[in-house]
Amino acid sequence: MTGPLDGIRVLDLTSMISGPTATMMLADQGADVIKVENPNGGDYTRAVSTARNGFSASFVNNNRNKRSITLNLKDPRGVETLKRLAKNADVLVQNFRPGVVDRIGVGETDIRAVAPSIIYVSISGFGDTGPYAQKPVYDPLVQALSGLTTVQAGSDEERPRLVRTILPDKLTGYAAAQAITAALVARFRTGEGQHIKLSMLDTIISFLWGSDMGAHTFVGDELRTETAQSFIDLIYETQDGYISVAVQSDKQWVGLCQAFDRPDLISDPRFNSVELRHKNIDERLVTTQELLGSETSNECLRRLEEQDVPCAPVLTRREVIHHPQIVSSGIITEIEHPKAGLLRQARHAPQYSQTATEQRYPAPALGQDTGEILSEAGFSKSEIEALETDGVTT
């Protein structure tokens, strides 16, 4: 047995990031994920930049542990082939624009007719109802509409800012994977499948509410305008770089002051309680910067660590992969790809004591497993050859 989802089969009709992230998590957990791609190019991320020997970094980092089959779903024979595959599948995941799967004949009703207990998953950008349902969508648009860009700015009065990673895409993938496993547990209890609908917009709004929507939680007492708590973030410049320091409790504030031989700041009337340090946050952070700016990063970290003050170096992406804490965790691994060469990737983050996961195989070439998958589904050699000859598959 490899992974907690060993024995689960997933049909993955998704492309780009959100869907492939979700299905790769399931694949990492041991599920047999069959990636269904258009014969004409496949997943769009196969063609993006940062590539080697025909494999893009984006594709290999979101599609490992999967098998690939090509099917032209605009051809009725491609649709019928998918339905035959669905008969032995536990989950089908798709992220076409709302309405497309029904038009081509692979919507929930069509698939459930041949696989009554399947978990059918629809991932969208804005949802399948409302004035934005049919709009094309990318990550920045969701960041804008959800309010995330103004949260990132720190204030409604500041210029909105994008989070410099595709958070809505990736977080939706995580949410979808969790929802799928929950639905599988429900099916084990009841024998019934269900339809999971998940949008990037809903995911981000739900995500923000826990920490960033407090001013709009109590109905009738909402703030009209969000103002910044501070004009400074928790990144401090040292003599030779940057570090992050996060002081919350009285003990940590005392530790910071003692680390830099400033006991006078402990009793400073601006800072001698949690409430006052929050009220005078800009002055406190400016003072902290003055303390840290006089030493190197390593010296600051040494002093702070001796006082048990929360702190960490600010690393570049190149430095991250060599930091001893990250090396010790084993999160970054290497795997040999038959065409793209040696890859460095982050392993599946959770570690299981009884059902260990592994990187069984790297991201597949387009359609490399078509014949094997069709044979497993009961297609004869002549049927497979006919589909290939007619361009339904490759």
Beta strands, then each sheet from edge to edge (+ up, - down):
strand 1: 9-12
strand 2: 32-37
strand 3: 51-52
strand 4: 55-56
strand 5: 66-70
strand 6: 91-94
strand 7: 119-124
strand 8: 195-199
strand 9: 235-237
strand 10: 242-245
strand 11: 311-313
strand 12: 332-337
strand 13: 341-346
sheet 1: 5+ 2+ 1+ 6+ 7+ 8+
sheet 2: 3+ 4-
sheet 3: 9+ 10- 11+
sheet 4: 12+ 13-
end
